[in-house]
Amino acid sequence: MTSRTRIVATLLALVAAVAAPSLGKSQANLQQSLDRQVELELDNARIGDLFESLQQAAGVEFVLDRKALDALPYGEETRLDVKIKNITLRKALSPILARQGLRWTVEGEKVRILPSEALARMCRRATFEELDTLGKLHTVQLKATSEAGPVIQQLRKLQGQDDLKLLMHVESDAKDHSRADRVLPGTGARWLDMFCHSKNWTWYVWGDRIIVLDKATQVRRQLEKQVTVSYQNAELVKILLDLSQASGVRLSLTPGVINYLPEAQRTNFNLTMGDASVEQALQVISGATGLEFAKTADGVLVQASEQLKAKGQGFHKRPPRPRFFVRFEVEGPEGADIEVFMRPDELPEDVVKMIEKATDEFVAKLRSGQAPDKQQ
């Protein structure tokens, strides 16, 4: 091993290098299982039984997310009929789940089942009829309007609901409908997505209505979701992330905003609320900290109030950056070379002084126009 110093990686690289082979193997096994053909037929089965049967048939571990169960008409007792024959699990999953207003995603070595965005936007448990409407919107193909008439007429015929309404809480015109019609033939959900595309609109199902509204209003609806929370001496950022996940609303922190707060508030925050809305929880946090939560079409922007900025300047100061890093090379497993760097505060004081002296001499030579000696 040469004594010459080079920076290639931190010690974290060693952990990643050791973990990567097993992670890659697990991912490969999961992908192979998803591409395995399965045959399954269930009648009036509980939703949990479906995924247990699929796990046994294909060797894939499923996680049925609590948010999905909370959005289904009967939670864990929601029942469904499933028939799968001569098709891979990967191709079968999306159509099955779409009929229930659900979706799937790979997380590590497991497949997690989540509510679809349209189901989550309802902000409550769907009725069986609403779930049926969502399922048809996501799976049944509509024809071009020139062939089968306006979309709302096709949806009424599809749903068997003459009183089904497309209710607009936004100002739309013929151009919006024409833009959406270009995706036909296609599903009703795809038509609605295109209708809202680039307009900061979105949609959800409510009874016998499909409601189109602006995204900022939808954000406020989702913040009304009821939660029960109890945090003692918790990281404030963790609390905010949990509230974001509970509401399905994205929280964006302006750079450095948390640093305006004293360390005690950042790392030891207490919050206990029962059957309160996420909005109310944010109001309590705002009152205790001076943080502001601005609603936008993209979610909630967390920023510091002017009072907090004035009060928290002392907490907002950043520590000085270290003048240098020391880097050296060690031998890793199987002959791999791992190069590590250390900060000055991790070195003995005499070593720090030696390095600083050499640095000063180097800078002095540069200023004098001399070419510094090459350090080996």
C-alpha positions in Angstrom: 0.0 0.0 0.0 1.4 3.4 -0.9 1.6 6.2 1.7 0.4 8.7 -0.8 -2.9 10.2 0.2 -6.0 10.3 -2.1 -9.7 10.9 -1.6 -11.9 8.3 -3.1 -14.5 7.5 -0.5 -15.5 7.9 3.1 -15.9 5.0 5.5 -19.5 4.9 4.4 -18.3 3.5 1.1 -17.1 0.4 2.9 -20.6 -0.1 4.3 -22.1 0.4 0.9 -19.6 -2.0 -0.7 -20.3 -4.7 1.8 -24.1 -4.3 1.6 -24.5 -3.9 -2.2 -24.0 -7.6 -3.2 -26.8 -8.9 -0.8 -29.1 -6.0 -1.8 -28.6 -6.6 -5.5 -29.3 -10.3 -5.0 -32.5 -9.7 -3.0 -33.7 -7.2 -5.7 -33.0 -9.7 -8.4 -35.0 -12.4 -6.5 -37.9 -10.0 -6.1 -37.9 -9.1 -9.8 -37.8 -12.7 -10.8 -40.7 -13.5 -8.5 -42.8 -10.7 -10.0 -42.1 -12.1 -13.5 -43.4 -15.6 -12.3 -46.6 -16.8 -13.9 -49.4 -17.3 -11.3 -52.8 -18.9 -11.4 -55.3 -17.9 -8.7 -59.1 -17.8 -8.2 -60.7 -16.4 -5.2 -64.4 -15.6 -4.5 -65.5 -13.1 -1.9 -62.1 -13.2 -0.3 -60.8 -10.8 2.4 -58.2 -8.4 0.9 -55.6 -9.7 3.3 -56.3 -13.3 2.1 -55.6 -12.2 -1.5 -52.1 -11.1 -0.7 -51.4 -14.1 1.5 -52.4 -16.3 -1.5 -50.2 -14.3 -3.9 -47.3 -14.5 -1.5 -47.6 -18.3 -1.4 -48.0 -18.5 -5.2 -45.1 -16.2 -6.2 -42.9 -15.9 -3.2 -43.4 -12.1 -3.0 -43.8 -10.5 0.4 -46.6 -8.0 0.5 -47.2 -5.2 3.0 -50.7 -3.9 3.1 -50.3 -0.3 4.2 -52.5 1.0 6.9 -53.4 4.0 4.8 -54.8 1.6 2.1 -57.0 -0.2 4.7 -58.2 3.1 6.1 -59.4 4.2 2.7 -61.3 1.0 1.7 -65.0 0.7 2.5 -64.7 -2.0 5.0 -61.0 -1.9 5.9 -59.5 -5.4 6.5 -63.0 -6.9 5.8 -63.2 -5.5 2.3 -63.9 -8.5 0.0 -63.2 -9.1 -3.7 -63.3 -11.6 -6.4 -60.0 -12.4 -8.2 -59.2 -14.6 -11.2 -55.6 -14.8 -12.5 -54.6 -17.3 -15.2 -51.5 -17.6 -17.4 -50.1 -14.2 -16.6 -47.2 -12.9 -14.6 -47.7 -11.4 -11.2 -46.2 -8.1 -12.5 -48.9 -7.8 -15.2 -51.7 -9.0 -13.0 -51.1 -6.7 -10.0 -52.0 -3.3 -11.5 -55.4 -4.3 -13.0 -56.4 -6.1 -9.8 -55.4 -3.2 -7.5 -56.8 -0.5 -9.9 -60.3 -2.0 -9.5 -60.0 -1.4 -5.7 -58.5 2.1 -6.1 -55.1 0.8 -5.0 -51.5 0.8 -6.4 -48.3 -1.0 -5.6 -44.6 -0.1 -5.3 -41.4 -1.9 -4.6 -39.7 -1.1 -1.3 -36.5 -3.0 -0.7 -37.4 -6.7 -0.8 -41.1 -6.2 -0.4 -44.1 -4.9 -2.4 -46.2 -2.3 -0.5 -49.8 -1.8 -1.3 -51.0 1.8 -1.1 -54.1 3.9 -1.9 -54.1 5.4 -5.4 -53.8 9.1 -5.6 -57.4 9.4 -6.5 -58.5 7.3 -3.6 -56.3 9.3 -1.2 -57.7 12.6 -2.4 -61.1 11.6 -1.0 -59.7 12.2 2.5 -62.0 9.6 4.1 -63.1 6.0 3.8 -64.7 5.4 0.4 -68.1 3.8 0.1 -68.5 0.6 -1.9 -70.3 2.6 -4.7 -67.5 5.2 -4.8 -64.8 2.5 -5.0 -66.7 0.9 -7.9 -66.7 4.2 -9.7 -63.0 4.7 -9.1 -62.3 1.2 -10.3 -64.1 1.7 -13.5 -62.5 5.1 -14.1 -59.1 3.4 -13.8 -59.8 0.3 -15.8 -62.5 0.7 -18.4 -61.7 2.3 -21.8 -63.8 5.1 -23.1 -64.2 5.7 -26.8 -63.4 8.9 -28.8 -66.0 11.5 -28.3 -66.6 11.7 -32.0 -67.7 8.1 -31.9 -69.5 7.7 -28.6 -70.4 11.3 -27.4 -69.2 13.5 -24.5 -67.2 11.8 -21.8 -69.8 12.5 -19.1 -72.4 10.6 -21.1 -70.0 7.7 -21.6 -69.3 7.7 -17.8 -73.0 7.7 -17.0 -73.6 4.7 -19.2 -70.5 2.9 -17.9 -71.5 3.5 -14.2 -75.2 2.9 -14.8 -75.8 6.3 -13.1 -77.9 8.8 -15.0 -77.4 11.3 -12.3 -73.6 11.1 -12.3 -72.2 14.7 -12.5 -68.9 16.2 -13.5 -68.8 19.1 -11.0 -66.4 22.0 -11.8 -65.0 24.2 -9.0 -62.7 25.8 -11.6 -63.3 28.0 -14.7 -62.9 25.7 -17.7 -63.6 26.2 -21.4 -63.9 24.1 -24.6 -60.1 24.1 -25.0 -59.7 22.2 -21.8 -62.2 19.5 -22.9 -60.6 19.3 -26.4 -57.2 18.8 -24.8 -58.4 16.0 -22.7 -60.4 14.4 -25.5 -57.1 13.8 -27.3 -56.2 10.9 -24.9 -59.2 8.9 -26.0 -59.7 6.1 -26.5 -58.4 5.7 -22.9 -59.7 5.4 -19.3 -61.8 8.0 -17.6 -59.0 8.6 -15.0 -56.6 9.3 -17.8 -59.1 11.8 -19.4 -59.5 13.5 -16.0 -55.8 13.7 -15.5 -55.3 15.3 -18.9 -58.2 17.7 -18.3 -56.4 18.9 -15.1 -52.9 18.8 -16.7 -50.9 22.0 -16.6 -53.8 23.9 -14.9 -53.0 23.3 -11.2 -56.3 21.3 -10.9 -57.0 17.9 -9.6 -60.1 15.7 -9.1 -61.8 13.2 -6.7 -64.9 11.1 -6.5 -67.6 12.1 -4.0 -70.9 10.2 -4.0 -72.4 10.5 -7.5 -70.1 13.4 -8.4 -66.7 13.7 -9.9 -65.3 17.0 -8.6 -62.6 19.0 -10.3 -61.0 21.7 -8.1 -57.7 23.6 -7.8 -54.8 21.9 -6.1 -54.4 24.5 -3.3 -58.0 23.8 -2.2 -57.3 20.1 -2.3 -54.2 20.7 -0.1 -56.5 22.4 2.5 -58.9 19.4 2.3 -56.2 16.9 3.0 -54.9 19.0 5.9 -58.3 18.5 7.6 -57.6 14.8 8.0 -58.0 13.8 11.7 -55.0 12.4 13.6 -54.0 11.5 17.1 -50.4 12.2 17.9 -48.2 12.0 21.0 -44.6 13.1 20.8 -42.3 13.6 23.8 -38.8 15.1 23.3 -39.0 14.3 19.6 -37.1 15.8 16.6 -39.4 18.5 15.2 -38.5 17.5 11.6 -39.7 14.0 12.3 -43.0 15.3 13.6 -43.4 17.4 10.4 -42.6 14.4 8.2 -45.1 12.3 10.1 -47.8 14.9 9.7 -47.0 15.2 6.0 -47.3 11.4 5.5 -50.6 11.3 7.5 -52.2 14.0 5.3 -50.6 13.0 2.0 -49.5 16.6 1.6 -45.9 17.5 0.7 -44.1 19.7 3.2 -41.2 21.7 1.8 -38.7 23.4 4.2 -37.1 26.6 3.1 -33.3 26.2 3.4 -32.0 26.6 6.9 -35.5 27.3 8.4 -35.1 24.9 11.2 -31.8 26.5 12.3 -33.7 29.6 13.3 -35.0 27.6 16.3 -33.1 26.9 19.5 -31.7 23.4 19.7 -34.1 22.5 22.5 -37.1 23.1 20.1 -35.4 21.4 17.2 -34.6 18.2 19.0 -36.9 18.0 22.1 -40.3 19.0 20.9 -43.5 17.9 22.7 -46.9 17.6 20.9 -49.9 15.7 22.1 -53.3 16.0 20.4 -56.3 13.7 20.1 -58.7 13.6 17.1 -57.4 16.9 15.8 -56.8 17.8 12.2 -53.3 18.0 10.7 -54.0 21.7 10.1 -54.6 22.2 13.9 -51.4 20.3 14.7 -49.5 22.7 12.4 -51.1 25.7 14.0 -49.9 24.5 17.4 -46.4 24.0 16.1 -46.6 27.5 14.5 -47.7 29.1 17.8 -44.9 27.4 19.7 -42.1 28.0 17.3 -42.9 31.0 15.0 -42.7 28.8 11.9 -45.2 29.6 9.2 -47.0 27.0 7.0 -48.0 28.5 3.6 -50.4 26.5 1.5 -49.5 26.2 -2.2 -50.6 24.1 -5.1 -47.7 21.8 -4.5 -48.3 21.4 -0.7 -47.1 23.3 2.3 -44.1 25.6 2.4 -42.5 25.8 5.9 -40.8 29.1 6.4 -39.7 31.4 9.2 -41.9 34.4 10.3 -40.2 37.8 10.4 -40.4 37.7 14.2 -38.6 34.3 14.3 -35.9 35.5 11.9 -35.2 38.5 14.2 -35.3 36.4 17.3 -33.4 33.4 15.9 -30.4 35.0 14.3 -28.1 33.6 17.0 -29.3 30.1 16.4 -29.1 30.5 12.6 -25.3 31.0 12.6 -23.5 28.2 11.0 -20.3 26.8 12.5 -17.1 27.7 10.6 -16.0 25.3 8.0 -12.9 23.3 8.8 -9.7 24.7 7.1 -8.7 21.3 5.8 -9.3 17.5 5.7 -6.7 14.8 6.2 -7.0 11.9 3.9 -5.3 8.5 4.1 -5.6 5.1 2.7 -6.5 1.8 4.5 -6.8 -1.7 3.2 -10.3 -3.0 3.1 -11.8 -6.5 2.6 -10.6 -8.6 -0.3 -7.7 -6.3 -1.0 -9.9 -3.2 -1.6 -8.3 0.2 -0.9 -10.5 2.4 1.2 -9.5 6.1 1.4 -10.7 8.0 4.4 -10.8 11.7 5.3 -10.7 13.3 8.8 -11.6 16.7 10.1 -9.2 18.8 12.3 -11.2 18.2 15.4 -10.6 14.4 15.0 -6.7 14.8 15.0 -4.2 15.4 17.8 -3.4 19.0 18.4 0.2 18.7 17.5 -0.7 17.2 14.2 -3.1 20.0 13.5 -0.4 22.6 14.3 2.0 20.9 12.0 -0.5 20.8 9.1 -1.4 24.5 9.6 2.3 25.5 9.6 2.9 23.6 6.4 -0.3 25.3 4.9 0.9 28.8 5.9 4.3 28.1 4.3 2.6 26.9 1.1 0.4 30.0 0.9 3.4 32.2 1.5 5.3 30.7 -1.4 2.3 31.2 -3.7 2.1 34.8 -2.8 5.8 35.3 -3.4 5.5 33.8 -6.8 7.6 30.7 -5.9 6.5 27.3 -7.1 5.8 25.2 -4.0 7.7 22.0 -3.6 5.6 19.0 -4.6 4.5 17.1 -1.5 4.8 13.4 -1.6 
